[in-house]
Amino acid sequence: MFRYYLSLGFRSLRRNPVLTALMVLTLSVGVAASITTLTILHAMSGNPLPHKNEQLLVPLLDNLPADNGNDDGEPPEQLTFMDAMKLWEQKAASRQTPLYGLSPAIDSGRADLPPFFTEGVAIGRDFFAMFEAPFLYGDAWSAEEDARAAKVAVISRSLADRLFDSGSNPVGKTVRISDNDFSIVGVLDSWNPVPKVYRLIGSERFDTSEDVFVPIRTAVALEFDRNGSMDCSSEPPAPGFQGYLQSECNWVQYWAELDAASSRSRYADYLLAYVNEQKALGRFVRPPNNRLYNVGEWLDSRGVVDDDTRTSTWLSFAFLLVCLVNTVGLLLAKFSARPGEIGVRRALGATRADVFRQYLTEAAVIGVVGALIGLVLTWSALAYIRSLDASLALVTRLDGTMLVTAVAVSIAASLLAGLLPTWRACQVVPALQLKSQ
């Protein structure tokens, strides 16, 4: 019977094409507006490493002067180079890595490809395992290469295709980075965590991943300048790059991975002991004010999803509600024009429940058509947003979840809009309609 009602629903779309077109268009515009903003919110608020949420941690230490604290009471959002390296060397977690951004020059040595700048990071070898970066060729550099500041690098697939024959394996070859020859030990496959959780400071949060990854000791030895933010509460003790290494300036990000979520309190105790140790050496003059964020907490603290995005999403669903009210009015007009048909069906034995199912199925058909058109409008709206702001390219793409959500929202909205008109249609009295014919 449902298939019969479904066929009746599609045939009824042709009875009054103008009214039907108005209903479908009203519904599809509302669905497109709500799903467009919901898609952006869904991508922005996602956690790229939900299974590691409790194990990956960001430690922050308060090294500010006694009379110069932040107004919100929070410690600096990054660490000093000294603290990051000491935490890294003490290996209190199962994995850990310091990190700072680079903007190195790449020289291909080819006449047809002049030198160019790209994005990179200086890190420890654990970075790749911690954030599950997928390797296409090779692997991370060794712990021994990490320790001796070897000139080795991991590059992205896109950079490998740009520098060498597309699809070839460049592991073992040399790439010139900022006037230094580096041996390529690995190539990362396409990898774009959204948001880019490992580098929420000093980088676009929804940008593609970097092209160059080098050992942090190597970057420091070669004095590769940072590409990112720096917070200095006092002047460095010496000029130039070396001065920043010895300063209380905060410019290095740090991540630690625990073997289990239950180890968090132990790691917090370790940080407190480290601060107290540094206090004895004359540093950290303020009372201990450490922070330890897991992935979800770090995303929240950095305000990855801003209030404007949330407000836009709520407003778009309010617009969908307005479209829903208009659809109710149009369905009432459509169904109220067919009392004779309903009276004949009732006289031939159809129950009110049969009429209810038939007309509600017809409303669902309108929802299906509205969903299809709404998906086209959503795709167009997201493409338009990408054309306006390239940095939102990774958060303006429909995935499977949003496709299903769009169809579900459209059908649910049409069914909800059809409840009152369908109930009104069920109240038709057969005898009165037959007498009037």
N, C-alpha and C positions, 0 to 999 in steps of 0.2 A: 504493500500500500504506500510505503514511503516513496518508492520509485515513481509511483503514479502521481503523488502529490508534487514530487520534484519536477516531473515533466509539466504538470499544470503550472507550477511556479515559473518555469522558463517561458511557457507559452503566454502567460499573463503579462510578461514584460513587453510584449508587442501590442497589447490591447490599447494602451495609452502611452505611446512612446515619449511624449513630452513630459508627462508626470513622472514616468519611470526614470527618464534621464535626469530630472531634477533631484529625485531621491538618491540615485546612484552617485551623482556628482557631489551632492551635499555630504553624503557619507564618506566618499573617497577623499574629499578635501580634509575633512576632520581627521580621518585615519592618517593621512599623509603628514599633517601637521604634528600630530601626537607621536607617531612612530619616528619621524625625523629627529625630534628633540630627544626622544627616549633612546634612540640608537646612539646618539652622542653621549648621553648620560651613562648608558650601559658600558660603552667603551672606556670612558674616562674613569668610572668608578670601579672598573674591574681590577682584580688582583691577579697579576700574571703568574704568581707562584703560590696558589692557595694551599697546596700540600706542604709547603715549607713556611707557612705564615708564622708559626710559633718558634721556628728554629733559626730563621735569619733575623739578626738583630742589628740595630744601629745604636752604638753607644755615643753619648755626648757628655763632655766634661766642661765644667765652668772654670775657666782660667782667667776670667775678667778681673780687673783691679777692684779693690774693696769699695771704691767710691764710684764705680762705673758699671753697674749692672744693667741688664736689659729691663725695660719698663714692665714687661710681662712676666719677669722672674725666670724666664727660660735661659738655659745656657746657650753658648754659640752653636750654630747649626752644623759646624764642621770642627775638625780637630787641628791642632798644630802639627806640623811635620814631625816634631820630636815625639809627641805623644802617640801619633799614629804608628810610627816606626817601632816604638818601645812595645806597644800593645801587640803589634805584629810579631815581633821577635820573641815575645814571651809565650806566645802560642797557648793562651788560656782556653781557646775554643778549638773544636775539631778542625775547623777551617776559618781563615780570616784573610782579609785583603784591604790594604789602603788603596785609595784611588784619587787621582786628580786628572782633570781634562787637559788635552793637548790640541794644538792646531798645527801639525807638522807640515812641512813642504815635501812633496813627493816628486822625485826626479826619475822619470822612466828611462832616460838615456836615449830616447827615440826622437828623431827629428819631427815626426808627425804628432808628437804629444808633448807639448812644452810643460815645464814644471807647474804644479798646482798645489793648492792647500787643501787639506781634508781634515776631518774630525778624528780624534784619537783619544785614548786614555792610557795612563801609566798605572799599572796594577800589579798585584801578586798573582802567581800561577793558580791559586785556589779560586780565583774569580770565575773561571770558566765552569768548574764543577758546581760552585755555589749557585750560579744563576742559570745553570743547565744550558749553556751556549752550545749549539750543535755544530760539530765539526764535519766539514765536507771532505777535507784532506788533512792528514797529519794529526797533531795533538798539541796540547799546551807545552810550553818549555818546561824543562826539568827543574827540580828544587835546587840542584847544583848550579844551573844557569841563573836561577833567581838570585842565589847567594853571591855569585861572582860578577853580577851586573853584565851578563853576556849580551852582545848585540844580536838579539833574536827578536822576532816579531811574529804575531798572528795577524792576518789581514782578512778582510771581509771578502765574500764571494764577488761582490760587485767590483771591488778594487782589483781583485785577481783577474777578472775578465777584462778590465780596462787596461791593465798593464801587460798581460800576457795573452796568449791565444785563448779565446773563449772556450771553456770546458776542459782546458788542460790542467794538469796538476803542477803548481809552481813550488811545492815543498822542496827545499834544498836550494832554490834559486835566491838571488840577492835583490833586495829593493833598497833604493837610496832614500833615506828619511832624514830630512834636515841636514844634508851634507854628510851623512854617515851611512855606511853600508851595513844593512841588517840581513841576516839569514832568515828566510821564511821557514818556520817550523810547523805552521798550521794555517788552514783556511776555514773560516766559519761559513757555514751554510746560511741562507737567508734567515735572519733572526731579528725580529722587531717586537720585543715585549712592550705591551701597552697597558698602563703607562710605563715609561722607561724608569722603573723603580730604582735601579741601582744608581741613577744619576739624576735625581730630582732637583739638584742644586747646580746652577751654572750650565744648564742645557735645556733644550726644548723637551718638555715632558712627553710629548707625543710624536717625537721625531724618530727617524730610523736609527739603528744602532751605528756605532762608530766604524770606521774603516781600518783603523790601525790600533793594535794592542801591543804594548811593549812593557818589559819589566820596570817597575818603579825605580829600582836602584840604578838601572841603566839610564833612565830618563834624567834622574838627578845627577848622575855622574857627567852626563853630557849637557847638563843645564838646559834641558828642554823647558821652556817657560810654560807656565800654567795657562789654561784657557778656561776661566771660571771665576767665581767670586772669591773675595778675600776680605776678612774682617780683622783689622788691626786695632788693638786698644792702646798700643804704644809703638814707638819707632823701632824698627829692627836694629839689633846691636851692630850690624855691619852693612855696608852698601851692597847692592846687587843681589843676585840669586842666592849666594851663600848666606847673606844676612837673613833672608826669609826662612831658610832652613833652621836657623838658630833662634828665630823670633817666637813671640807669643801670638803671632798672627795665625788665624784659623782659616785654612784653605785646602785641607785634605779631608776627603770623605772616608768613612771606615765602616766595614761590614764584618760581622762575625757570624759563623754558623755553629750552632750547638748540636750535639748528637741527639738530644731529646729536649722537648719543651720544659721538662722538669728541671733542667739544668740552669734555667734562667736566673733563679735566685742565687745560685752559686756564682754565676758570672757577675751578677750585680755586686755580690760581696767582694769579688776580685777587683772590680772597678773602684769600689770604695777603698780597698786596701792600697790600690795603686795611687789614688789621690792622696791618701794620708802619707804614703811614702814620699810623694813629691812635695807635700807640705813640709816635711822634715828637711827638705832640700831648699826651702825658701820659695816654692811656687804654690799656686792655688791658695791665695790668701783669703778667699771667701769661704764661708762654710760649705761643706760638700753639697753639691747641687747637680748630681748626675742624672741622666735620663737614659733609658734603655727601651727603644721602640722595636716592636716586631713589624712585619711588612705592612699589615693593615693599619697599625697605629701610626707608622711613618707616613703612609699615604694621607691619613686624616690630618696629621700635624702639619703637613706641607700644603694642605688645602688644594689637593689635586683637582677636586670637583668644587668649583666656586659657586657662590650663592646665585649668581646670574644664571648659570646653567640649570640649577634646580628650579629657580623661579620660572624660567622659560618652559621647562617641562610641565610644571603645574598649570601654567597659562594655556599651553597647547591642549592639555586634557580638558580644561574648562571650555576651550573652543570646541572640542569634540562633543562636549555635553550640549552646547548650543546647537551644533549640527544635529545632534540626536533629537532635540526638541522639535526642530524643523522637520526632521524625517517623520516623527510621530504625526505632525499635522498633515503631511503629504500622504501618509498611509491611511489616515482617517478619511481624507478626500477620496482616495482610490477605492477603499473598501466600502465606503458609504454609497458609492455609485452602483453597487452590485447587490442590492437587497433581493431583487427578483431571482437572481441565480441562486442565492442562499436559500430563499423560500422553497424553490423547486427541489433542491438537494434535500432539505429537511423533510419535505413532503414525501420524497421517495425513500425515506428511511434513514438518512444520515443523522447521526446524533450531534449534539452540540460539541462533543469531544472531537468528532470527525471534522467538523467545520473548523474548530480551533486548530487542529493539527495541520489542516490544509493551508490555512491562511498564515499560520506561523511559519510553515515551510516556505511559503511564498516570500515572507519577509527575510528568511535566511538566504534565499536565492539572491535577493537584492544585496545582502551582505557579502556574498561570495563575489558577485560582480564588482561591488564597491571595493572589496579587498584587492582584486586584481588591478583595478585602475589606481587605487591608493598606493600599491607597490610601485607602479610606474612613476607616480607623482613623487613618492618618497625618494626613489632612486634619482630622479631629476633634481630634487631639492638638495640632496647630499652632494651630487656632482657640482651644483652651483656653489655650495659652501666651500667645496674643495678648490674651486676656481678662484674664490675670494681670498682664501687663507690656506696656503700650501702646508702649513704646519699642522693642520687638522686632517690631513689625508688619511692617517691611520685610524681615526675615530669616526670617519664619515663613510663607512662601508657596511653594507647590510650583510650580516652573517646569518647562519641558519636559525639561530634563536630569534632574531628580529623578524625574519620572514614568517616564522610560525606565529610569533606574537602579533604581527600585523594582520594575518588572516583571522586569528582568534579574536582580536579586538573588533575587527569589522563585523564578523558574524555575531559576536556577543552583542555589539551595539545595535545591529539590525533586529536581533531577537528581542532585545529590551524595548526598542522602539515599536516593535510590532505587538507587544502585549496588550496595550490599551485598544488599538484599532481591531485586533483580533477578538478581544473580549466583546467589543461593541458589535462586531459582526455576528457573534454567537447569540446575541439577544434578539435577532430578527425572529418575528413570529410567522410561521409558515402560512397560517390561515389568512392573515391580513394581507400578505404579499400575493397569495393566489387570488383573493377577491379583487385586488387592484389591477390584475393583469387583464 
